[in-house]
Amino acid sequence: MEPGLRLTERYRLVERLDDGGTMEVWRAWDELLGRPVAVKVPAPAGAGPQRSFRQGVNRAAALSHAALETVFDSDQTRDASGRLVSFVVTEFLAGETLAVRLRRGPLAASEAAAVCGRIAGALEAAHAAGVTHGDLTPERVVLAYGDAGVDVKVVDTGIGGVLRAPAGGGTEAADVRALGDVIAACAAPGASEELSAVAARCTGPDAPSAAEVAALLVRDEGPPNAVLTALGTGPPGHRAGALPPPPPPPATARRGHARLAALALVAAIPVTAAAAVLLSAPRSPAAVPAPARTSAAPAPRTPPPTASRVTDALGRLRPIVSRGYAAGEIRSDVAIDLDNVITNLENDLTADRDVDVGGRIAELHDKIATRRRERGLSPGLADELNRVLATVRA
């Protein structure tokens, strides 16, 4: 597999996200429907595991739940040696794995209950359809960051277990025990007696069902993401490939939007891949009142760009880069480079430093032009970025 390869004349591979041994994961572009997707290819194996993988994909494709990764398609292609290899196409998740999030520390009790309640609900739906996950770990849970909060997605249901244990793929009881381990990993020791008791029950001899665990943890009746909005202050990341985020920006620079997430998950995360993504909502343009004029007063000279106008433009650049990355119109290293330039200028403005705004904007224009010549971003995306920058000088 290499970038640019088209599978079934439809899915164009853009960037490899992970190659952890059991699964190769790619960010790809669905040329038929015009959307980003993730393509997962199991490591070369015999006919038996390939058959089991296809059966697992078929079972996963029949599932429907808000906390379960959506399977779009599956087919076969030939590898470099000419052997048929199966692959699965899933939704592309922009976020980070739960494992990456937990490296920064445990969750608050309410957050842990909300996240694990979603996981339990996903398992409940899978078990009701006769499908087990088979390999549930924090690496198989993606926190997808968005404007409304955080979506919790369980990935590789019915597939991960097949790759590790082709003959069986796991049992419902094994899934619940794994869920207990996830609950224990999410909450700080001693932070919540209730969560500790639920985790202990899951791993004990008289374990509850996934449905019972979900009933114990999911208490709120509000919007699905209401309890999870606090998690969104962390870095953003990936989906069924999965995107991890960067460390949170300084408080003075965090103006309501997340920073660009640029990292790849370590090889110990075999199935859920990581990629860099920029998640940010554009801010409303700041109104700049015109100076008062009188018949006796001369026309005022054009004032220099205000900080609010510049930060507004910088904020509108972020979703353009994010969309371009998801569509394969900008390389991840170029997205990271542009984000660094945007962030540095934004931090300088926030700190009220003496900034040559015109010079910095010109440098950003030059960088976009250079990256365009290097084919690091598409001409259309470069033009869109430059149009936003032009509003600073308008």
MIKOLMI-179039 format. One record per residue (C-alpha): residue number from 1; chain; x, y negated, z negated. Coordinates in steps of 0.02 Angstrom, whole numbers, plus 50000, padded with zeros to 5 digits. Layout:
REM MIKOLMI-179039
{node NUM, 'A', {X, Y, Z}}
...
***
This chain:
REM MIKOLMI-179039
{node 1, 'A', {50000, 50000, 50000}}
{node 2, 'A', {50061, 49825, 50041}}
{node 3, 'A', {49985, 49651, 50054}}
{node 4, 'A', {49886, 49621, 50213}}
{node 5, 'A', {49833, 49803, 50233}}
{node 6, 'A', {49647, 49820, 50276}}
{node 7, 'A', {49553, 49971, 50210}}
{node 8, 'A', {49406, 50034, 50313}}
{node 9, 'A', {49424, 49875, 50418}}
{node 10, 'A', {49345, 49778, 50276}}
{node 11, 'A', {49449, 49760, 50118}}
{node 12, 'A', {49608, 49659, 50142}}
{node 13, 'A', {49738, 49686, 50006}}
{node 14, 'A', {49802, 49521, 49938}}
{node 15, 'A', {49910, 49555, 49786}}
{node 16, 'A', {49959, 49705, 49681}}
{node 17, 'A', {49906, 49679, 49502}}
{node 18, 'A', {49965, 49836, 49415}}
{node 19, 'A', {50051, 50000, 49446}}
{node 20, 'A', {50048, 50090, 49280}}
{node 21, 'A', {50066, 50268, 49340}}
{node 22, 'A', {49887, 50333, 49346}}
{node 23, 'A', {49810, 50193, 49450}}
{node 24, 'A', {49871, 50061, 49572}}
{node 25, 'A', {49762, 49906, 49563}}
{node 26, 'A', {49750, 49770, 49695}}
{node 27, 'A', {49663, 49604, 49708}}
{node 28, 'A', {49579, 49611, 49878}}
{node 29, 'A', {49459, 49514, 49989}}
{node 30, 'A', {49297, 49588, 50054}}
{node 31, 'A', {49295, 49519, 50231}}
{node 32, 'A', {49117, 49576, 50263}}
{node 33, 'A', {49036, 49488, 50114}}
{node 34, 'A', {49169, 49355, 50087}}
{node 35, 'A', {49209, 49387, 49903}}
{node 36, 'A', {49356, 49441, 49794}}
{node 37, 'A', {49357, 49623, 49738}}
{node 38, 'A', {49475, 49743, 49651}}
{node 39, 'A', {49535, 49899, 49740}}
{node 40, 'A', {49597, 50043, 49633}}
{node 41, 'A', {49695, 50189, 49703}}
{node 42, 'A', {49740, 50337, 49591}}
{node 43, 'A', {49919, 50397, 49592}}
{node 44, 'A', {49956, 50535, 49720}}
{node 45, 'A', {49887, 50700, 49658}}
{node 46, 'A', {49820, 50865, 49721}}
{node 47, 'A', {49651, 50899, 49799}}
{node 48, 'A', {49574, 50946, 49631}}
{node 49, 'A', {49607, 50779, 49542}}
{node 50, 'A', {49557, 50685, 49700}}
{node 51, 'A', {49391, 50776, 49703}}
{node 52, 'A', {49363, 50744, 49518}}
{node 53, 'A', {49404, 50559, 49544}}
{node 54, 'A', {49274, 50543, 49683}}
{node 55, 'A', {49145, 50629, 49574}}
{node 56, 'A', {49186, 50510, 49431}}
{node 57, 'A', {49168, 50360, 49546}}
{node 58, 'A', {48999, 50422, 49606}}
{node 59, 'A', {48938, 50437, 49426}}
{node 60, 'A', {49005, 50265, 49381}}
{node 61, 'A', {48924, 50186, 49535}}
{node 62, 'A', {48753, 50243, 49473}}
{node 63, 'A', {48771, 50147, 49309}}
{node 64, 'A', {48697, 49975, 49280}}
{node 65, 'A', {48731, 49873, 49123}}
{node 66, 'A', {48790, 49695, 49092}}
{node 67, 'A', {48943, 49757, 48996}}
{node 68, 'A', {48993, 49889, 49124}}
{node 69, 'A', {49108, 49851, 49269}}
{node 70, 'A', {49012, 49856, 49434}}
{node 71, 'A', {49068, 49982, 49564}}
{node 72, 'A', {49040, 49918, 49741}}
{node 73, 'A', {49110, 50051, 49856}}
{node 74, 'A', {49227, 50199, 49875}}
{node 75, 'A', {49311, 50284, 50021}}
{node 76, 'A', {49473, 50367, 50073}}
{node 77, 'A', {49629, 50306, 50161}}
{node 78, 'A', {49795, 50385, 50208}}
{node 79, 'A', {49954, 50352, 50113}}
{node 80, 'A', {50127, 50331, 50189}}
{node 81, 'A', {50146, 50520, 50206}}
{node 82, 'A', {49980, 50538, 50297}}
{node 83, 'A', {49886, 50617, 50151}}
{node 84, 'A', {49707, 50566, 50115}}
{node 85, 'A', {49694, 50461, 49957}}
{node 86, 'A', {49532, 50405, 49875}}
{node 87, 'A', {49503, 50227, 49818}}
{node 88, 'A', {49366, 50132, 49728}}
{node 89, 'A', {49311, 49951, 49752}}
{node 90, 'A', {49245, 49857, 49599}}
{node 91, 'A', {49203, 49681, 49550}}
{node 92, 'A', {49353, 49569, 49518}}
{node 93, 'A', {49355, 49514, 49336}}
{node 94, 'A', {49437, 49350, 49290}}
{node 95, 'A', {49491, 49366, 49110}}
{node 96, 'A', {49609, 49462, 48997}}
{node 97, 'A', {49604, 49633, 48920}}
{node 98, 'A', {49553, 49650, 48739}}
{node 99, 'A', {49726, 49723, 48707}}
{node 100, 'A', {49808, 49562, 48766}}
{node 101, 'A', {49689, 49457, 48660}}
{node 102, 'A', {49726, 49560, 48505}}
{node 103, 'A', {49912, 49531, 48524}}
{node 104, 'A', {49876, 49354, 48469}}
{node 105, 'A', {49791, 49417, 48312}}
{node 106, 'A', {49628, 49498, 48256}}
{node 107, 'A', {49457, 49426, 48295}}
{node 108, 'A', {49344, 49339, 48171}}
{node 109, 'A', {49214, 49458, 48098}}
{node 110, 'A', {49071, 49383, 48200}}
{node 111, 'A', {49174, 49392, 48360}}
{node 112, 'A', {49228, 49570, 48327}}
{node 113, 'A', {49048, 49623, 48296}}
{node 114, 'A', {48990, 49537, 48455}}
{node 115, 'A', {49127, 49611, 48565}}
{node 116, 'A', {49112, 49786, 48494}}
{node 117, 'A', {48922, 49776, 48501}}
{node 118, 'A', {48935, 49746, 48689}}
{node 119, 'A', {49055, 49892, 48707}}
{node 120, 'A', {48937, 50005, 48609}}
{node 121, 'A', {48792, 49948, 48719}}
{node 122, 'A', {48892, 49992, 48875}}
{node 123, 'A', {48930, 50165, 48807}}
{node 124, 'A', {48748, 50187, 48759}}
{node 125, 'A', {48694, 50154, 48940}}
{node 126, 'A', {48828, 50270, 49009}}
{node 127, 'A', {48787, 50411, 48889}}
{node 128, 'A', {48601, 50396, 48927}}
{node 129, 'A', {48648, 50430, 49110}}
{node 130, 'A', {48756, 50578, 49063}}
{node 131, 'A', {48920, 50486, 49095}}
{node 132, 'A', {49064, 50474, 48972}}
{node 133, 'A', {49206, 50350, 48978}}
{node 134, 'A', {49341, 50473, 48930}}
{node 135, 'A', {49481, 50348, 48898}}
{node 136, 'A', {49412, 50201, 48798}}
{node 137, 'A', {49547, 50088, 48727}}
{node 138, 'A', {49568, 49898, 48710}}
{node 139, 'A', {49656, 49905, 48879}}
{node 140, 'A', {49493, 49964, 48958}}
{node 141, 'A', {49394, 49813, 48894}}
{node 142, 'A', {49405, 49648, 48987}}
{node 143, 'A', {49356, 49480, 48914}}
{node 144, 'A', {49303, 49381, 49067}}
{node 145, 'A', {49310, 49195, 49029}}
{node 146, 'A', {49181, 49079, 49107}}
{node 147, 'A', {49091, 48914, 49081}}
{node 148, 'A', {48956, 48995, 48973}}
{node 149, 'A', {49075, 49088, 48859}}
{node 150, 'A', {49147, 49262, 48874}}
{node 151, 'A', {49081, 49416, 48962}}
{node 152, 'A', {49133, 49583, 48889}}
{node 153, 'A', {49162, 49716, 49021}}
{node 154, 'A', {49208, 49899, 48995}}
{node 155, 'A', {49306, 49957, 49147}}
{node 156, 'A', {49346, 50128, 49222}}
{node 157, 'A', {49199, 50216, 49142}}
{node 158, 'A', {49194, 50395, 49205}}
{node 159, 'A', {49358, 50370, 49299}}
{node 160, 'A', {49498, 50344, 49172}}
{node 161, 'A', {49460, 50506, 49081}}
{node 162, 'A', {49456, 50603, 49243}}
{node 163, 'A', {49631, 50544, 49288}}
{node 164, 'A', {49700, 50599, 49120}}
{node 165, 'A', {49596, 50756, 49100}}
{node 166, 'A', {49526, 50810, 49270}}
{node 167, 'A', {49439, 50963, 49200}}
{node 168, 'A', {49328, 50871, 49078}}
{node 169, 'A', {49351, 50685, 49064}}
{node 170, 'A', {49295, 50675, 48882}}
{node 171, 'A', {49137, 50691, 48776}}
{node 172, 'A', {49014, 50570, 48698}}
{node 173, 'A', {49085, 50609, 48526}}
{node 174, 'A', {49260, 50569, 48588}}
{node 175, 'A', {49196, 50403, 48657}}
{node 176, 'A', {49120, 50357, 48488}}
{node 177, 'A', {49281, 50401, 48397}}
{node 178, 'A', {49376, 50291, 48520}}
{node 179, 'A', {49249, 50153, 48489}}
{node 180, 'A', {49285, 50166, 48302}}
{node 181, 'A', {49470, 50140, 48337}}
{node 182, 'A', {49429, 49987, 48443}}
{node 183, 'A', {49321, 49913, 48304}}
{node 184, 'A', {49460, 49942, 48178}}
{node 185, 'A', {49586, 49857, 48294}}
{node 186, 'A', {49476, 49703, 48319}}
{node 187, 'A', {49446, 49652, 48138}}
{node 188, 'A', {49580, 49603, 48015}}
{node 189, 'A', {49600, 49729, 47872}}
{node 190, 'A', {49482, 49683, 47731}}
{node 191, 'A', {49400, 49543, 47831}}
{node 192, 'A', {49233, 49632, 47847}}
{node 193, 'A', {49176, 49777, 47740}}
{node 194, 'A', {49031, 49806, 47859}}
{node 195, 'A', {49143, 49824, 48012}}
{node 196, 'A', {49263, 49935, 47918}}
{node 197, 'A', {49118, 50047, 47865}}
{node 198, 'A', {49055, 50060, 48045}}
{node 199, 'A', {49230, 50102, 48108}}
{node 200, 'A', {49249, 50235, 47973}}
{node 201, 'A', {49081, 50313, 48018}}
{node 202, 'A', {49131, 50322, 48203}}
{node 203, 'A', {49289, 50417, 48164}}
{node 204, 'A', {49215, 50525, 48025}}
{node 205, 'A', {49134, 50698, 48033}}
{node 206, 'A', {48956, 50629, 48037}}
{node 207, 'A', {48980, 50503, 48177}}
{node 208, 'A', {48832, 50400, 48240}}
{node 209, 'A', {48786, 50388, 48424}}
{node 210, 'A', {48840, 50241, 48531}}
{node 211, 'A', {48660, 50180, 48525}}
{node 212, 'A', {48662, 50179, 48335}}
{node 213, 'A', {48826, 50084, 48332}}
{node 214, 'A', {48754, 49956, 48452}}
{node 215, 'A', {48602, 49933, 48340}}
{node 216, 'A', {48715, 49904, 48190}}
{node 217, 'A', {48824, 49774, 48276}}
{node 218, 'A', {48711, 49679, 48395}}
{node 219, 'A', {48603, 49568, 48285}}
{node 220, 'A', {48583, 49407, 48386}}
{node 221, 'A', {48439, 49383, 48507}}
{node 222, 'A', {48509, 49229, 48591}}
{node 223, 'A', {48601, 49215, 48757}}
{node 224, 'A', {48722, 49360, 48784}}
{node 225, 'A', {48875, 49250, 48770}}
{node 226, 'A', {48819, 49137, 48627}}
{node 227, 'A', {48923, 49224, 48493}}
{node 228, 'A', {49075, 49235, 48605}}
{node 229, 'A', {49102, 49055, 48657}}
{node 230, 'A', {49238, 49034, 48526}}
{node 231, 'A', {49344, 49164, 48616}}
{node 232, 'A', {49345, 49054, 48770}}
{node 233, 'A', {49470, 48936, 48689}}
{node 234, 'A', {49603, 49067, 48720}}
{node 235, 'A', {49690, 49091, 48886}}
{node 236, 'A', {49590, 49152, 49035}}
{node 237, 'A', {49630, 49311, 49133}}
{node 238, 'A', {49573, 49454, 49255}}
{node 239, 'A', {49435, 49579, 49294}}
{node 240, 'A', {49424, 49755, 49356}}
{node 241, 'A', {49590, 49713, 49399}}
{node 242, 'A', {49595, 49603, 49240}}
{node 243, 'A', {49670, 49434, 49213}}
{node 244, 'A', {49759, 49386, 49056}}
{node 245, 'A', {49781, 49205, 48999}}
{node 246, 'A', {49925, 49098, 48940}}
{node 247, 'A', {49950, 49036, 48764}}
{node 248, 'A', {49820, 48904, 48722}}
{node 249, 'A', {49874, 48727, 48773}}
{node 250, 'A', {49915, 48595, 48642}}
{node 251, 'A', {49762, 48523, 48558}}
{node 252, 'A', {49796, 48354, 48637}}
{node 253, 'A', {49794, 48428, 48811}}
{node 254, 'A', {49650, 48548, 48794}}
{node 255, 'A', {49515, 48432, 48867}}
{node 256, 'A', {49377, 48561, 48876}}
{node 257, 'A', {49451, 48669, 49011}}
{node 258, 'A', {49560, 48823, 49003}}
{node 259, 'A', {49740, 48827, 49063}}
{node 260, 'A', {49802, 48930, 49210}}
{node 261, 'A', {49835, 49109, 49156}}
{node 262, 'A', {49991, 49180, 49231}}
{node 263, 'A', {50052, 49351, 49180}}
{node 264, 'A', {50050, 49533, 49223}}
{node 265, 'A', {50003, 49668, 49098}}
{node 266, 'A', {50144, 49783, 49044}}
{node 267, 'A', {50158, 49955, 49119}}
{node 268, 'A', {50074, 50029, 48967}}
{node 269, 'A', {49910, 49963, 49035}}
{node 270, 'A', {49888, 50087, 49176}}
{node 271, 'A', {49715, 50050, 49244}}
{node 272, 'A', {49662, 49875, 49197}}
{node 273, 'A', {49775, 49757, 49293}}
{node 274, 'A', {49821, 49581, 49258}}
{node 275, 'A', {49833, 49430, 49370}}
{node 276, 'A', {49843, 49243, 49353}}
{node 277, 'A', {49689, 49139, 49369}}
{node 278, 'A', {49634, 48962, 49339}}
{node 279, 'A', {49463, 48942, 49256}}
{node 280, 'A', {49397, 48767, 49236}}
{node 281, 'A', {49239, 48669, 49267}}
{node 282, 'A', {49259, 48501, 49355}}
{node 283, 'A', {49226, 48352, 49249}}
{node 284, 'A', {49100, 48220, 49293}}
{node 285, 'A', {49183, 48073, 49380}}
{node 286, 'A', {49221, 47931, 49261}}
{node 287, 'A', {49135, 47768, 49308}}
{node 288, 'A', {49257, 47624, 49324}}
{node 289, 'A', {49162, 47457, 49308}}
{node 290, 'A', {49209, 47322, 49432}}
{node 291, 'A', {49283, 47165, 49356}}
{node 292, 'A', {49165, 47016, 49343}}
{node 293, 'A', {49183, 46883, 49476}}
{node 294, 'A', {49131, 46701, 49485}}
{node 295, 'A', {49123, 46586, 49633}}
{node 296, 'A', {49270, 46488, 49565}}
{node 297, 'A', {49381, 46637, 49527}}
{node 298, 'A', {49494, 46716, 49658}}
{node 299, 'A', {49460, 46895, 49709}}
{node 300, 'A', {49549, 47010, 49585}}
{node 301, 'A', {49689, 47118, 49648}}
{node 302, 'A', {49658, 47307, 49655}}
{node 303, 'A', {49695, 47375, 49482}}
{node 304, 'A', {49813, 47523, 49461}}
{node 305, 'A', {49733, 47694, 49440}}
{node 306, 'A', {49658, 47713, 49268}}
{node 307, 'A', {49702, 47862, 49159}}
{node 308, 'A', {49521, 47919, 49164}}
{node 309, 'A', {49520, 47919, 49354}}
{node 310, 'A', {49683, 48018, 49361}}
{node 311, 'A', {49630, 48147, 49231}}
{node 312, 'A', {49464, 48167, 49320}}
{node 313, 'A', {49555, 48206, 49483}}
{node 314, 'A', {49673, 48326, 49394}}
{node 315, 'A', {49525, 48416, 49317}}
{node 316, 'A', {49444, 48435, 49489}}
{node 317, 'A', {49602, 48513, 49560}}
{node 318, 'A', {49593, 48662, 49442}}
{node 319, 'A', {49435, 48749, 49508}}
{node 320, 'A', {49498, 48723, 49686}}
{node 321, 'A', {49658, 48817, 49645}}
{node 322, 'A', {49558, 48950, 49552}}
{node 323, 'A', {49440, 48979, 49699}}
{node 324, 'A', {49585, 48982, 49821}}
{node 325, 'A', {49676, 49111, 49716}}
{node 326, 'A', {49524, 49225, 49707}}
{node 327, 'A', {49501, 49209, 49896}}
{node 328, 'A', {49684, 49248, 49933}}
{node 329, 'A', {49718, 49072, 49999}}
{node 330, 'A', {49856, 49034, 49875}}
{node 331, 'A', {49995, 49142, 49804}}
{node 332, 'A', {49999, 49165, 49616}}
{node 333, 'A', {50171, 49084, 49600}}
{node 334, 'A', {50109, 48931, 49694}}
{node 335, 'A', {49954, 48922, 49583}}
{node 336, 'A', {50066, 48928, 49429}}
{node 337, 'A', {50181, 48794, 49499}}
{node 338, 'A', {50037, 48675, 49538}}
{node 339, 'A', {49959, 48706, 49367}}
{node 340, 'A', {50123, 48661, 49282}}
{node 341, 'A', {50133, 48497, 49377}}
{node 342, 'A', {49950, 48457, 49337}}
{node 343, 'A', {49971, 48501, 49153}}
{node 344, 'A', {50132, 48401, 49130}}
{node 345, 'A', {50053, 48244, 49204}}
{node 346, 'A', {49895, 48270, 49102}}
{node 347, 'A', {49997, 48289, 48941}}
{node 348, 'A', {50095, 48130, 48978}}
{node 349, 'A', {49934, 48032, 49005}}
{node 350, 'A', {49857, 48104, 48847}}
{node 351, 'A', {50010, 48055, 48745}}
{node 352, 'A', {49998, 47876, 48813}}
{node 353, 'A', {50174, 47886, 48885}}
{node 354, 'A', {50233, 47761, 49014}}
{node 355, 'A', {50194, 47859, 49173}}
{node 356, 'A', {50230, 47814, 49354}}
{node 357, 'A', {50062, 47882, 49411}}
{node 358, 'A', {50088, 47835, 49592}}
{node 359, 'A', {50256, 47921, 49598}}
{node 360, 'A', {50193, 48078, 49513}}
{node 361, 'A', {50043, 48090, 49630}}
{node 362, 'A', {50159, 48068, 49779}}
{node 363, 'A', {50268, 48209, 49713}}
{node 364, 'A', {50114, 48319, 49699}}
{node 365, 'A', {50068, 48277, 49879}}
{node 366, 'A', {50244, 48325, 49933}}
{node 367, 'A', {50237, 48488, 49837}}
{node 368, 'A', {50071, 48535, 49919}}
{node 369, 'A', {50145, 48494, 50091}}
{node 370, 'A', {50300, 48599, 50056}}
{node 371, 'A', {50201, 48748, 49994}}
{node 372, 'A', {50088, 48733, 50146}}
{node 373, 'A', {50239, 48741, 50262}}
{node 374, 'A', {50302, 48893, 50165}}
{node 375, 'A', {50131, 48973, 50190}}
{node 376, 'A', {50107, 48982, 50003}}
{node 377, 'A', {49933, 48908, 50022}}
{node 378, 'A', {49813, 48891, 50167}}
{node 379, 'A', {49798, 48729, 50269}}
{node 380, 'A', {49615, 48713, 50219}}
{node 381, 'A', {49654, 48726, 50034}}
{node 382, 'A', {49797, 48601, 50051}}
{node 383, 'A', {49680, 48477, 50136}}
{node 384, 'A', {49551, 48499, 49998}}
{node 385, 'A', {49680, 48465, 49862}}
{node 386, 'A', {49744, 48312, 49954}}
{node 387, 'A', {49569, 48241, 49972}}
{node 388, 'A', {49547, 48248, 49783}}
{node 389, 'A', {49716, 48165, 49756}}
{node 390, 'A', {49667, 48028, 49879}}
{node 391, 'A', {49527, 47974, 49760}}
{node 392, 'A', {49660, 47920, 49635}}
{node 393, 'A', {49721, 47785, 49754}}
{node 394, 'A', {49548, 47738, 49819}}
***
